[in-house]
Amino acid sequence: MRYRDDDEAVAIANNSQYGLSGAVWGTDAERAVGVARRIRTGQIAVNGFGPGDAPFGGFRQSGLGREGGGIAGLHQYMEPKAIGMPA
C-alpha cells in the first residue's frame, strides 16, 4: 500500500476497528520506532523483531483483554504497547 509520508502511513494503519498487532519496516530504526509508537496496536514489531515475552493484548475490538507478562490490577485499564527492534 502506498503512502505519502509517515503521518499518512499511521493514519492508514489506525483506520480500523481492530488493533491486535502490527509491524513497521524501515532503514532508519529510530524513525521506524517513532512510527511504531503512534500505531494503536497491542504489540508491534520493528524490522521483524517482536517484543518477546511482553504482555499481549489488542486495542479496540481486538483481543480478550491482556495476558502474560504479569499485568494485574490497575494495569488492566492501561493500553500498554510493546515495541521490538533489533539490538
Phi, psi and omega in degrees: 000132181272150176211156184277321184204178182301320180300317179292321178299316179295317179300318178297313181297323183274357181275064182205153175278356182250167179187049183287306180205169180199182179210145176234133178239138178187161179278339178255102186300319180296318178296318180298319177295320177301319177293316181302321180298334185268348181273128186273083175225159179290325176221151177210137179259144175247121181053039173087358181259110179281168184281014173066235185271023179291158176304148183239138175171154184261175174259162175055236186275011183256144174079174181237038184107203181249149176214152179073168174074001175077022177284130181214169174057232182296335179300336178297336182268357179270165175242079181290155176227127176258129179240124177251141178210159181295149180284000000 
